[in-house]
Amino acid sequence: MSFQVKNGIDPEESNEGKEKIKIGTIKKNDLERLKQICSQVPPPPKQFNGPKRIDPSRPLYHCQSWTTDAIQRLIDAGVLMT
């Protein structure tokens, strides 16, 4: 997984994702800070080699975990206003 910024895509018109839930607002002039903060959250590492876990002693860290961490960092930085 890697963090990417996709310009010009309206999430309201996208078929990606299963559900959209409003969690807060971000000021337009904070968009660069949002990108900076999100790019600093490490993406999930490779955790499987085929169906086998690479390191079963480490807890799984998936995209939902990354999203939770990114949201918390945005709240802590005062960028995301809930």
PDB file with one MODEL, atoms N, CA, C and O in Angstrom:
MODEL        1
ATOM      1  N   MET A   1       0.842  -1.177   0.000  1.00  0.00           N
ATOM      2  CA  MET A   1       0.000   0.000   0.000  1.00  0.00           C
ATOM      3  C   MET A   1       0.880   1.231   0.000  1.00  0.00           C
ATOM      4  O   MET A   1       1.949   1.242   0.611  1.00  0.00           O
ATOM      5  N   SER A   2       0.433   2.259  -0.681  1.00  0.00           N
ATOM      6  CA  SER A   2       1.147   3.528  -0.664  1.00  0.00           C
ATOM      7  C   SER A   2       0.135   4.668  -0.633  1.00  0.00           C
ATOM      8  O   SER A   2      -0.994   4.521  -1.101  1.00  0.00           O
ATOM      9  N   PHE A   3       0.548   5.799  -0.081  1.00  0.00           N
ATOM     10  CA  PHE A   3      -0.304   6.977  -0.019  1.00  0.00           C
ATOM     11  C   PHE A   3      -0.212   7.716  -1.339  1.00  0.00           C
ATOM     12  O   PHE A   3       0.884   7.974  -1.837  1.00  0.00           O
ATOM     13  N   GLN A   4      -1.369   8.062  -1.912  1.00  0.00           N
ATOM     14  CA  GLN A   4      -1.413   8.813  -3.164  1.00  0.00           C
ATOM     15  C   GLN A   4      -2.459   9.900  -3.065  1.00  0.00           C
ATOM     16  O   GLN A   4      -3.518   9.708  -2.468  1.00  0.00           O
ATOM     17  N   VAL A   5      -2.157  11.038  -3.652  1.00  0.00           N
ATOM     18  CA  VAL A   5      -3.131  12.113  -3.771  1.00  0.00           C
ATOM     19  C   VAL A   5      -3.637  12.077  -5.201  1.00  0.00           C
ATOM     20  O   VAL A   5      -2.853  12.138  -6.148  1.00  0.00           O
ATOM     21  N   LYS A   6      -4.952  11.976  -5.353  1.00  0.00           N
ATOM     22  CA  LYS A   6      -5.557  11.948  -6.684  1.00  0.00           C
ATOM     23  C   LYS A   6      -6.345  13.235  -6.866  1.00  0.00           C
ATOM     24  O   LYS A   6      -7.433  13.390  -6.311  1.00  0.00           O
ATOM     25  N   ASN A   7      -5.800  14.140  -7.634  1.00  0.00           N
ATOM     26  CA  ASN A   7      -6.464  15.415  -7.889  1.00  0.00           C
ATOM     27  C   ASN A   7      -7.565  15.249  -8.922  1.00  0.00           C
ATOM     28  O   ASN A   7      -7.462  14.439  -9.843  1.00  0.00           O
ATOM     29  N   GLY A   8      -8.604  16.021  -8.752  1.00  0.00           N
ATOM     30  CA  GLY A   8      -9.669  16.056  -9.742  1.00  0.00           C
ATOM     31  C   GLY A   8     -10.703  14.961  -9.601  1.00  0.00           C
ATOM     32  O   GLY A   8     -11.594  14.849 -10.443  1.00  0.00           O
ATOM     33  N   ILE A   9     -10.609  14.139  -8.546  1.00  0.00           N
ATOM     34  CA  ILE A   9     -11.580  13.079  -8.354  1.00  0.00           C
ATOM     35  C   ILE A   9     -12.556  13.514  -7.276  1.00  0.00           C
ATOM     36  O   ILE A   9     -12.152  13.802  -6.150  1.00  0.00           O
ATOM     37  N   ASP A  10     -13.832  13.564  -7.611  1.00  0.00           N
ATOM     38  CA  ASP A  10     -14.861  13.918  -6.648  1.00  0.00           C
ATOM     39  C   ASP A  10     -15.323  12.647  -5.956  1.00  0.00           C
ATOM     40  O   ASP A  10     -15.938  11.793  -6.595  1.00  0.00           O
ATOM     41  N   PRO A  11     -15.040  12.499  -4.652  1.00  0.00           N
ATOM     42  CA  PRO A  11     -15.419  11.263  -3.967  1.00  0.00           C
ATOM     43  C   PRO A  11     -16.927  11.014  -3.978  1.00  0.00           C
ATOM     44  O   PRO A  11     -17.370   9.872  -3.857  1.00  0.00           O
ATOM     45  N   GLU A  12     -17.706  12.070  -4.122  1.00  0.00           N
ATOM     46  CA  GLU A  12     -19.162  11.901  -4.175  1.00  0.00           C
ATOM     47  C   GLU A  12     -19.604  11.214  -5.465  1.00  0.00           C
ATOM     48  O   GLU A  12     -20.693  10.643  -5.522  1.00  0.00           O
ATOM     49  N   GLU A  13     -18.771  11.266  -6.493  1.00  0.00           N
ATOM     50  CA  GLU A  13     -19.121  10.647  -7.765  1.00  0.00           C
ATOM     51  C   GLU A  13     -18.329   9.371  -8.037  1.00  0.00           C
ATOM     52  O   GLU A  13     -18.432   8.792  -9.119  1.00  0.00           O
ATOM     53  N   SER A  14     -17.543   8.935  -7.059  1.00  0.00           N
ATOM     54  CA  SER A  14     -16.711   7.755  -7.223  1.00  0.00           C
ATOM     55  C   SER A  14     -17.463   6.499  -6.790  1.00  0.00           C
ATOM     56  O   SER A  14     -18.274   6.536  -5.865  1.00  0.00           O
ATOM     57  N   ASN A  15     -17.185   5.401  -7.463  1.00  0.00           N
ATOM     58  CA  ASN A  15     -17.745   4.106  -7.077  1.00  0.00           C
ATOM     59  C   ASN A  15     -16.829   3.355  -6.121  1.00  0.00           C
ATOM     60  O   ASN A  15     -17.178   2.274  -5.647  1.00  0.00           O
ATOM     61  N   GLU A  16     -15.661   3.919  -5.836  1.00  0.00           N
ATOM     62  CA  GLU A  16     -14.711   3.258  -4.939  1.00  0.00           C
ATOM     63  C   GLU A  16     -15.214   3.350  -3.505  1.00  0.00           C
ATOM     64  O   GLU A  16     -15.828   4.342  -3.114  1.00  0.00           O
ATOM     65  N   GLY A  17     -14.953   2.325  -2.740  1.00  0.00           N
ATOM     66  CA  GLY A  17     -15.398   2.305  -1.354  1.00  0.00           C
ATOM     67  C   GLY A  17     -16.840   1.841  -1.264  1.00  0.00           C
ATOM     68  O   GLY A  17     -17.600   1.924  -2.228  1.00  0.00           O
ATOM     69  N   LYS A  18     -17.191   1.362  -0.114  1.00  0.00           N
ATOM     70  CA  LYS A  18     -18.534   0.825   0.074  1.00  0.00           C
ATOM     71  C   LYS A  18     -19.458   1.801   0.763  1.00  0.00           C
ATOM     72  O   LYS A  18     -20.672   1.761   0.564  1.00  0.00           O
ATOM     73  N   GLU A  19     -18.887   2.684   1.577  1.00  0.00           N
ATOM     74  CA  GLU A  19     -19.719   3.572   2.367  1.00  0.00           C
ATOM     75  C   GLU A  19     -18.968   4.863   2.622  1.00  0.00           C
ATOM     76  O   GLU A  19     -17.746   4.859   2.767  1.00  0.00           O
ATOM     77  N   LYS A  20     -19.693   5.961   2.678  1.00  0.00           N
ATOM     78  CA  LYS A  20     -19.098   7.254   2.992  1.00  0.00           C
ATOM     79  C   LYS A  20     -19.752   7.781   4.255  1.00  0.00           C
ATOM     80  O   LYS A  20     -20.978   7.832   4.357  1.00  0.00           O
ATOM     81  N   ILE A  21     -18.930   8.170   5.213  1.00  0.00           N
ATOM     82  CA  ILE A  21     -19.421   8.707   6.473  1.00  0.00           C
ATOM     83  C   ILE A  21     -18.698  10.029   6.717  1.00  0.00           C
ATOM     84  O   ILE A  21     -17.468  10.072   6.731  1.00  0.00           O
ATOM     85  N   LYS A  22     -19.456  11.101   6.909  1.00  0.00           N
ATOM     86  CA  LYS A  22     -18.835  12.392   7.193  1.00  0.00           C
ATOM     87  C   LYS A  22     -18.304  12.378   8.620  1.00  0.00           C
ATOM     88  O   LYS A  22     -19.046  12.124   9.569  1.00  0.00           O
ATOM     89  N   ILE A  23     -17.022  12.652   8.757  1.00  0.00           N
ATOM     90  CA  ILE A  23     -16.399  12.638  10.088  1.00  0.00           C
ATOM     91  C   ILE A  23     -15.956  14.025  10.532  1.00  0.00           C
ATOM     92  O   ILE A  23     -15.538  14.207  11.676  1.00  0.00           O
ATOM     93  N   GLY A  24     -16.044  15.002   9.639  1.00  0.00           N
ATOM     94  CA  GLY A  24     -15.638  16.348  10.004  1.00  0.00           C
ATOM     95  C   GLY A  24     -15.411  17.191   8.773  1.00  0.00           C
ATOM     96  O   GLY A  24     -15.770  16.815   7.658  1.00  0.00           O
ATOM     97  N   THR A  25     -14.803  18.342   9.004  1.00  0.00           N
ATOM     98  CA  THR A  25     -14.509  19.263   7.916  1.00  0.00           C
ATOM     99  C   THR A  25     -13.048  19.699   7.985  1.00  0.00           C
ATOM    100  O   THR A  25     -12.405  19.647   9.033  1.00  0.00           O
ATOM    101  N   ILE A  26     -12.557  20.128   6.835  1.00  0.00           N
ATOM    102  CA  ILE A  26     -11.189  20.630   6.716  1.00  0.00           C
ATOM    103  C   ILE A  26     -11.258  21.936   5.945  1.00  0.00           C
ATOM    104  O   ILE A  26     -11.914  22.017   4.907  1.00  0.00           O
ATOM    105  N   LYS A  27     -10.587  22.947   6.447  1.00  0.00           N
ATOM    106  CA  LYS A  27     -10.539  24.217   5.733  1.00  0.00           C
ATOM    107  C   LYS A  27      -9.738  24.051   4.448  1.00  0.00           C
ATOM    108  O   LYS A  27      -8.753  23.313   4.404  1.00  0.00           O
ATOM    109  N   LYS A  28     -10.174  24.744   3.412  1.00  0.00           N
ATOM    110  CA  LYS A  28      -9.508  24.645   2.113  1.00  0.00           C
ATOM    111  C   LYS A  28      -8.016  24.981   2.217  1.00  0.00           C
ATOM    112  O   LYS A  28      -7.189  24.354   1.556  1.00  0.00           O
ATOM    113  N   ASN A  29      -7.678  25.969   3.045  1.00  0.00           N
ATOM    114  CA  ASN A  29      -6.256  26.340   3.155  1.00  0.00           C
ATOM    115  C   ASN A  29      -5.446  25.349   3.983  1.00  0.00           C
ATOM    116  O   ASN A  29      -4.236  25.524   4.131  1.00  0.00           O
ATOM    117  N   ASP A  30      -6.092  24.300   4.533  1.00  0.00           N
ATOM    118  CA  ASP A  30      -5.377  23.244   5.261  1.00  0.00           C
ATOM    119  C   ASP A  30      -5.136  21.997   4.408  1.00  0.00           C
ATOM    120  O   ASP A  30      -4.632  20.996   4.917  1.00  0.00           O
ATOM    121  N   LEU A  31      -5.484  22.040   3.128  1.00  0.00           N
ATOM    122  CA  LEU A  31      -5.321  20.852   2.280  1.00  0.00           C
ATOM    123  C   LEU A  31      -3.872  20.403   2.171  1.00  0.00           C
ATOM    124  O   LEU A  31      -3.599  19.203   2.155  1.00  0.00           O
ATOM    125  N   GLU A  32      -2.950  21.334   2.097  1.00  0.00           N
ATOM    126  CA  GLU A  32      -1.530  20.947   2.016  1.00  0.00           C
ATOM    127  C   GLU A  32      -1.077  20.299   3.316  1.00  0.00           C
ATOM    128  O   GLU A  32      -0.308  19.338   3.294  1.00  0.00           O
ATOM    129  N   ARG A  33      -1.547  20.817   4.447  1.00  0.00           N
ATOM    130  CA  ARG A  33      -1.223  20.191   5.739  1.00  0.00           C
ATOM    131  C   ARG A  33      -1.800  18.794   5.812  1.00  0.00           C
ATOM    132  O   ARG A  33      -1.154  17.883   6.330  1.00  0.00           O
ATOM    133  N   LEU A  34      -3.017  18.608   5.296  1.00  0.00           N
ATOM    134  CA  LEU A  34      -3.633  17.282   5.263  1.00  0.00           C
ATOM    135  C   LEU A  34      -2.742  16.309   4.487  1.00  0.00           C
ATOM    136  O   LEU A  34      -2.466  15.204   4.955  1.00  0.00           O
ATOM    137  N   LYS A  35      -2.298  16.725   3.307  1.00  0.00           N
ATOM    138  CA  LYS A  35      -1.431  15.864   2.490  1.00  0.00           C
ATOM    139  C   LYS A  35      -0.134  15.544   3.224  1.00  0.00           C
ATOM    140  O   LYS A  35       0.324  14.402   3.218  1.00  0.00           O
ATOM    141  N   GLN A  36       0.455  16.556   3.857  1.00  0.00           N
ATOM    142  CA  GLN A  36       1.714  16.354   4.576  1.00  0.00           C
ATOM    143  C   GLN A  36       1.536  15.367   5.730  1.00  0.00           C
ATOM    144  O   GLN A  36       2.342  14.452   5.897  1.00  0.00           O
ATOM    145  N   ILE A  37       0.490  15.553   6.519  1.00  0.00           N
ATOM    146  CA  ILE A  37       0.247  14.682   7.674  1.00  0.00           C
ATOM    147  C   ILE A  37      -0.018  13.254   7.208  1.00  0.00           C
ATOM    148  O   ILE A  37       0.562  12.309   7.743  1.00  0.00           O
ATOM    149  N   CYS A  38      -0.888  13.091   6.217  1.00  0.00           N
ATOM    150  CA  CYS A  38      -1.219  11.741   5.741  1.00  0.00           C
ATOM    151  C   CYS A  38      -0.007  11.036   5.133  1.00  0.00           C
ATOM    152  O   CYS A  38       0.143   9.822   5.273  1.00  0.00           O
ATOM    153  N   SER A  39       0.849  11.793   4.462  1.00  0.00           N
ATOM    154  CA  SER A  39       2.026  11.165   3.845  1.00  0.00           C
ATOM    155  C   SER A  39       3.032  10.697   4.894  1.00  0.00           C
ATOM    156  O   SER A  39       3.909   9.889   4.587  1.00  0.00           O
ATOM    157  N   GLN A  40       2.919  11.192   6.129  1.00  0.00           N
ATOM    158  CA  GLN A  40       3.840  10.799   7.193  1.00  0.00           C
ATOM    159  C   GLN A  40       3.357   9.576   7.973  1.00  0.00           C
ATOM    160  O   GLN A  40       4.088   9.053   8.814  1.00  0.00           O
ATOM    161  N   VAL A  41       2.139   9.120   7.705  1.00  0.00           N
ATOM    162  CA  VAL A  41       1.632   7.921   8.378  1.00  0.00           C
ATOM    163  C   VAL A  41       2.137   6.715   7.578  1.00  0.00           C
ATOM    164  O   VAL A  41       1.782   6.571   6.408  1.00  0.00           O
ATOM    165  N   PRO A  42       2.949   5.855   8.178  1.00  0.00           N
ATOM    166  CA  PRO A  42       3.503   4.727   7.421  1.00  0.00           C
ATOM    167  C   PRO A  42       2.392   3.794   6.914  1.00  0.00           C
ATOM    168  O   PRO A  42       1.489   3.432   7.668  1.00  0.00           O
ATOM    169  N   PRO A  43       2.465   3.414   5.650  1.00  0.00           N
ATOM    170  CA  PRO A  43       1.458   2.488   5.125  1.00  0.00           C
ATOM    171  C   PRO A  43       1.668   1.085   5.676  1.00  0.00           C
ATOM    172  O   PRO A  43       2.753   0.759   6.158  1.00  0.00           O
ATOM    173  N   PRO A  44       0.638   0.260   5.607  1.00  0.00           N
ATOM    174  CA  PRO A  44       0.803  -1.121   6.058  1.00  0.00           C
ATOM    175  C   PRO A  44       1.915  -1.820   5.275  1.00  0.00           C
ATOM    176  O   PRO A  44       1.978  -1.700   4.051  1.00  0.00           O
ATOM    177  N   PRO A  45       2.788  -2.544   5.970  1.00  0.00           N
ATOM    178  CA  PRO A  45       3.835  -3.288   5.276  1.00  0.00           C
ATOM    179  C   PRO A  45       3.270  -4.568   4.671  1.00  0.00           C
ATOM    180  O   PRO A  45       2.129  -4.944   4.940  1.00  0.00           O
ATOM    181  N   LYS A  46       4.072  -5.225   3.862  1.00  0.00           N
ATOM    182  CA  LYS A  46       3.678  -6.534   3.349  1.00  0.00           C
ATOM    183  C   LYS A  46       3.592  -7.488   4.539  1.00  0.00           C
ATOM    184  O   LYS A  46       4.530  -7.601   5.328  1.00  0.00           O
ATOM    185  N   GLN A  47       2.467  -8.163   4.652  1.00  0.00           N
ATOM    186  CA  GLN A  47       2.239  -9.006   5.819  1.00  0.00           C
ATOM    187  C   GLN A  47       1.971 -10.460   5.471  1.00  0.00           C
ATOM    188  O   GLN A  47       1.910 -11.320   6.349  1.00  0.00           O
ATOM    189  N   PHE A  48       1.815 -10.724   4.190  1.00  0.00           N
ATOM    190  CA  PHE A  48       1.536 -12.092   3.748  1.00  0.00           C
ATOM    191  C   PHE A  48       2.437 -12.454   2.584  1.00  0.00           C
ATOM    192  O   PHE A  48       2.773 -11.615   1.749  1.00  0.00           O
ATOM    193  N   ASN A  49       2.816 -13.710   2.547  1.00  0.00           N
ATOM    194  CA  ASN A  49       3.496 -14.286   1.394  1.00  0.00           C
ATOM    195  C   ASN A  49       2.532 -15.340   0.865  1.00  0.00           C
ATOM    196  O   ASN A  49       2.538 -16.483   1.323  1.00  0.00           O
ATOM    197  N   GLY A  50       1.703 -14.952  -0.102  1.00  0.00           N
ATOM    198  CA  GLY A  50       0.598 -15.809  -0.496  1.00  0.00           C
ATOM    199  C   GLY A  50      -0.379 -15.863   0.664  1.00  0.00           C
ATOM    200  O   GLY A  50      -0.710 -14.816   1.221  1.00  0.00           O
ATOM    201  N   PRO A  51      -0.855 -17.040   1.052  1.00  0.00           N
ATOM    202  CA  PRO A  51      -1.792 -17.120   2.173  1.00  0.00           C
ATOM    203  C   PRO A  51      -1.100 -17.159   3.543  1.00  0.00           C
ATOM    204  O   PRO A  51      -1.771 -17.130   4.575  1.00  0.00           O
ATOM    205  N   LYS A  52       0.232 -17.223   3.558  1.00  0.00           N
ATOM    206  CA  LYS A  52       0.969 -17.384   4.815  1.00  0.00           C
ATOM    207  C   LYS A  52       1.418 -16.034   5.379  1.00  0.00           C
ATOM    208  O   LYS A  52       1.969 -15.197   4.664  1.00  0.00           O
ATOM    209  N   ARG A  53       1.167 -15.841   6.693  1.00  0.00           N
ATOM    210  CA  ARG A  53       1.619 -14.629   7.375  1.00  0.00           C
ATOM    211  C   ARG A  53       3.137 -14.604   7.420  1.00  0.00           C
ATOM    212  O   ARG A  53       3.764 -15.623   7.707  1.00  0.00           O
ATOM    213  N   ILE A  54       3.728 -13.466   7.143  1.00  0.00           N
ATOM    214  CA  ILE A  54       5.178 -13.315   7.174  1.00  0.00           C
ATOM    215  C   ILE A  54       5.674 -13.322   8.620  1.00  0.00           C
ATOM    216  O   ILE A  54       6.660 -13.988   8.933  1.00  0.00           O
ATOM    217  N   ASP A  55       5.000 -12.589   9.494  1.00  0.00           N
ATOM    218  CA  ASP A  55       5.401 -12.534  10.902  1.00  0.00           C
ATOM    219  C   ASP A  55       4.150 -12.607  11.776  1.00  0.00           C
ATOM    220  O   ASP A  55       3.587 -11.571  12.129  1.00  0.00           O
ATOM    221  N   PRO A  56       3.713 -13.801  12.127  1.00  0.00           N
ATOM    222  CA  PRO A  56       2.491 -13.951  12.919  1.00  0.00           C
ATOM    223  C   PRO A  56       2.558 -13.312  14.310  1.00  0.00           C
ATOM    224  O   PRO A  56       1.521 -13.118  14.944  1.00  0.00           O
ATOM    225  N   SER A  57       3.756 -12.982  14.791  1.00  0.00           N
ATOM    226  CA  SER A  57       3.881 -12.370  16.117  1.00  0.00           C
ATOM    227  C   SER A  57       3.486 -10.887  16.093  1.00  0.00           C
ATOM    228  O   SER A  57       3.222 -10.300  17.142  1.00  0.00           O
ATOM    229  N   ARG A  58       3.445 -10.285  14.902  1.00  0.00           N
ATOM    230  CA  ARG A  58       3.063  -8.872  14.791  1.00  0.00           C
ATOM    231  C   ARG A  58       1.579  -8.770  14.468  1.00  0.00           C
ATOM    232  O   ARG A  58       1.075  -9.537  13.649  1.00  0.00           O
ATOM    233  N   PRO A  59       0.867  -7.830  15.102  1.00  0.00           N
ATOM    234  CA  PRO A  59      -0.557  -7.690  14.782  1.00  0.00           C
ATOM    235  C   PRO A  59      -0.741  -7.194  13.347  1.00  0.00           C
ATOM    236  O   PRO A  59       0.099  -6.470  12.812  1.00  0.00           O
ATOM    237  N   LEU A  60      -1.842  -7.595  12.744  1.00  0.00           N
ATOM    238  CA  LEU A  60      -2.142  -7.126  11.396  1.00  0.00           C
ATOM    239  C   LEU A  60      -2.383  -5.622  11.417  1.00  0.00           C
ATOM    240  O   LEU A  60      -2.990  -5.095  12.349  1.00  0.00           O
ATOM    241  N   TYR A  61      -1.908  -4.944  10.395  1.00  0.00           N
ATOM    242  CA  TYR A  61      -2.110  -3.508  10.222  1.00  0.00           C
ATOM    243  C   TYR A  61      -2.595  -3.334   8.801  1.00  0.00           C
ATOM    244  O   TYR A  61      -1.825  -3.496   7.854  1.00  0.00           O
ATOM    245  N   HIS A  62      -3.862  -3.005   8.642  1.00  0.00           N
ATOM    246  CA  HIS A  62      -4.464  -2.937   7.314  1.00  0.00           C
ATOM    247  C   HIS A  62      -4.900  -1.514   6.994  1.00  0.00           C
ATOM    248  O   HIS A  62      -4.642  -0.596   7.773  1.00  0.00           O
ATOM    249  N   CYS A  63      -5.552  -1.326   5.866  1.00  0.00           N
ATOM    250  CA  CYS A  63      -5.908   0.021   5.422  1.00  0.00           C
ATOM    251  C   CYS A  63      -6.841   0.726   6.409  1.00  0.00           C
ATOM    252  O   CYS A  63      -6.761   1.944   6.570  1.00  0.00           O
ATOM    253  N   GLN A  64      -7.713  -0.020   7.063  1.00  0.00           N
ATOM    254  CA  GLN A  64      -8.590   0.606   8.056  1.00  0.00           C
ATOM    255  C   GLN A  64      -7.775   1.107   9.247  1.00  0.00           C
ATOM    256  O   GLN A  64      -8.084   2.158   9.810  1.00  0.00           O
ATOM    257  N   SER A  65      -6.748   0.372   9.630  1.00  0.00           N
ATOM    258  CA  SER A  65      -5.859   0.815  10.714  1.00  0.00           C
ATOM    259  C   SER A  65      -5.137   2.095  10.313  1.00  0.00           C
ATOM    260  O   SER A  65      -5.022   3.029  11.107  1.00  0.00           O
ATOM    261  N   TRP A  66      -4.649   2.130   9.064  1.00  0.00           N
ATOM    262  CA  TRP A  66      -3.960   3.318   8.565  1.00  0.00           C
ATOM    263  C   TRP A  66      -4.907   4.516   8.591  1.00  0.00           C
ATOM    264  O   TRP A  66      -4.521   5.606   9.012  1.00  0.00           O
ATOM    265  N   THR A  67      -6.137   4.317   8.144  1.00  0.00           N
ATOM    266  CA  THR A  67      -7.121   5.400   8.113  1.00  0.00           C
ATOM    267  C   THR A  67      -7.390   5.930   9.520  1.00  0.00           C
ATOM    268  O   THR A  67      -7.449   7.142   9.725  1.00  0.00           O
ATOM    269  N   THR A  68      -7.549   5.046  10.471  1.00  0.00           N
ATOM    270  CA  THR A  68      -7.778   5.447  11.864  1.00  0.00           C
ATOM    271  C   THR A  68      -6.602   6.279  12.381  1.00  0.00           C
ATOM    272  O   THR A  68      -6.805   7.308  13.025  1.00  0.00           O
ATOM    273  N   ASP A  69      -5.377   5.837  12.099  1.00  0.00           N
ATOM    274  CA  ASP A  69      -4.187   6.575  12.535  1.00  0.00           C
ATOM    275  C   ASP A  69      -4.112   7.947  11.869  1.00  0.00           C
ATOM    276  O   ASP A  69      -3.805   8.940  12.528  1.00  0.00           O
ATOM    277  N   ALA A  70      -4.392   8.009  10.562  1.00  0.00           N
ATOM    278  CA  ALA A  70      -4.339   9.284   9.833  1.00  0.00           C
ATOM    279  C   ALA A  70      -5.390  10.250  10.368  1.00  0.00           C
ATOM    280  O   ALA A  70      -5.099  11.428  10.572  1.00  0.00           O
ATOM    281  N   ILE A  71      -6.604   9.766  10.596  1.00  0.00           N
ATOM    282  CA  ILE A  71      -7.668  10.625  11.128  1.00  0.00           C
ATOM    283  C   ILE A  71      -7.260  11.181  12.485  1.00  0.00           C
ATOM    284  O   ILE A  71      -7.437  12.372  12.743  1.00  0.00           O
ATOM    285  N   GLN A  72      -6.722  10.343  13.348  1.00  0.00           N
ATOM    286  CA  GLN A  72      -6.317  10.814  14.673  1.00  0.00           C
ATOM    287  C   GLN A  72      -5.226  11.874  14.574  1.00  0.00           C
ATOM    288  O   GLN A  72      -5.259  12.861  15.309  1.00  0.00           O
ATOM    289  N   ARG A  73      -4.275  11.689  13.689  1.00  0.00           N
ATOM    290  CA  ARG A  73      -3.210  12.693  13.525  1.00  0.00           C
ATOM    291  C   ARG A  73      -3.778  14.013  13.002  1.00  0.00           C
ATOM    292  O   ARG A  73      -3.339  15.089  13.409  1.00  0.00           O
ATOM    293  N   LEU A  74      -4.752  13.924  12.100  1.00  0.00           N
ATOM    294  CA  LEU A  74      -5.380  15.141  11.570  1.00  0.00           C
ATOM    295  C   LEU A  74      -6.155  15.875  12.665  1.00  0.00           C
ATOM    296  O   LEU A  74      -6.132  17.104  12.720  1.00  0.00           O
ATOM    297  N   ILE A  75      -6.830  15.141  13.522  1.00  0.00           N
ATOM    298  CA  ILE A  75      -7.551  15.747  14.646  1.00  0.00           C
ATOM    299  C   ILE A  75      -6.562  16.380  15.609  1.00  0.00           C
ATOM    300  O   ILE A  75      -6.746  17.521  16.032  1.00  0.00           O
ATOM    301  N   ASP A  76      -5.506  15.639  15.959  1.00  0.00           N
ATOM    302  CA  ASP A  76      -4.496  16.138  16.901  1.00  0.00           C
ATOM    303  C   ASP A  76      -3.829  17.415  16.385  1.00  0.00           C
ATOM    304  O   ASP A  76      -3.470  18.288  17.175  1.00  0.00           O
ATOM    305  N   ALA A  77      -3.661  17.528  15.064  1.00  0.00           N
ATOM    306  CA  ALA A  77      -3.017  18.696  14.458  1.00  0.00           C
ATOM    307  C   ALA A  77      -3.989  19.852  14.276  1.00  0.00           C
ATOM    308  O   ALA A  77      -3.577  20.943  13.884  1.00  0.00           O
ATOM    309  N   GLY A  78      -5.279  19.634  14.554  1.00  0.00           N
ATOM    310  CA  GLY A  78      -6.273  20.676  14.388  1.00  0.00           C
ATOM    311  C   GLY A  78      -6.677  20.899  12.945  1.00  0.00           C
ATOM    312  O   GLY A  78      -7.277  21.923  12.619  1.00  0.00           O
ATOM    313  N   VAL A  79      -6.353  19.951  12.075  1.00  0.00           N
ATOM    314  CA  VAL A  79      -6.707  20.068  10.661  1.00  0.00           C
ATOM    315  C   VAL A  79      -8.121  19.553  10.421  1.00  0.00           C
ATOM    316  O   VAL A  79      -8.899  20.179   9.702  1.00  0.00           O
ATOM    317  N   LEU A  80      -8.451  18.420  11.019  1.00  0.00           N
ATOM    318  CA  LEU A  80      -9.792  17.850  10.879  1.00  0.00           C
ATOM    319  C   LEU A  80     -10.620  18.312  12.072  1.00  0.00           C
ATOM    320  O   LEU A  80     -10.284  18.046  13.226  1.00  0.00           O
ATOM    321  N   MET A  81     -11.697  19.002  11.768  1.00  0.00           N
ATOM    322  CA  MET A  81     -12.582  19.498  12.815  1.00  0.00           C
ATOM    323  C   MET A  81     -13.823  18.618  12.844  1.00  0.00           C
ATOM    324  O   MET A  81     -14.600  18.595  11.889  1.00  0.00           O
ATOM    325  N   THR A  82     -14.005  17.900  13.937  1.00  0.00           N
ATOM    326  CA  THR A  82     -15.137  16.978  14.040  1.00  0.00           C
ATOM    327  C   THR A  82     -16.383  17.681  14.529  1.00  0.00           C
ATOM    328  O   THR A  82     -17.431  17.052  14.673  1.00  0.00           O
TER     329      THR A  82
ENDMDL
END
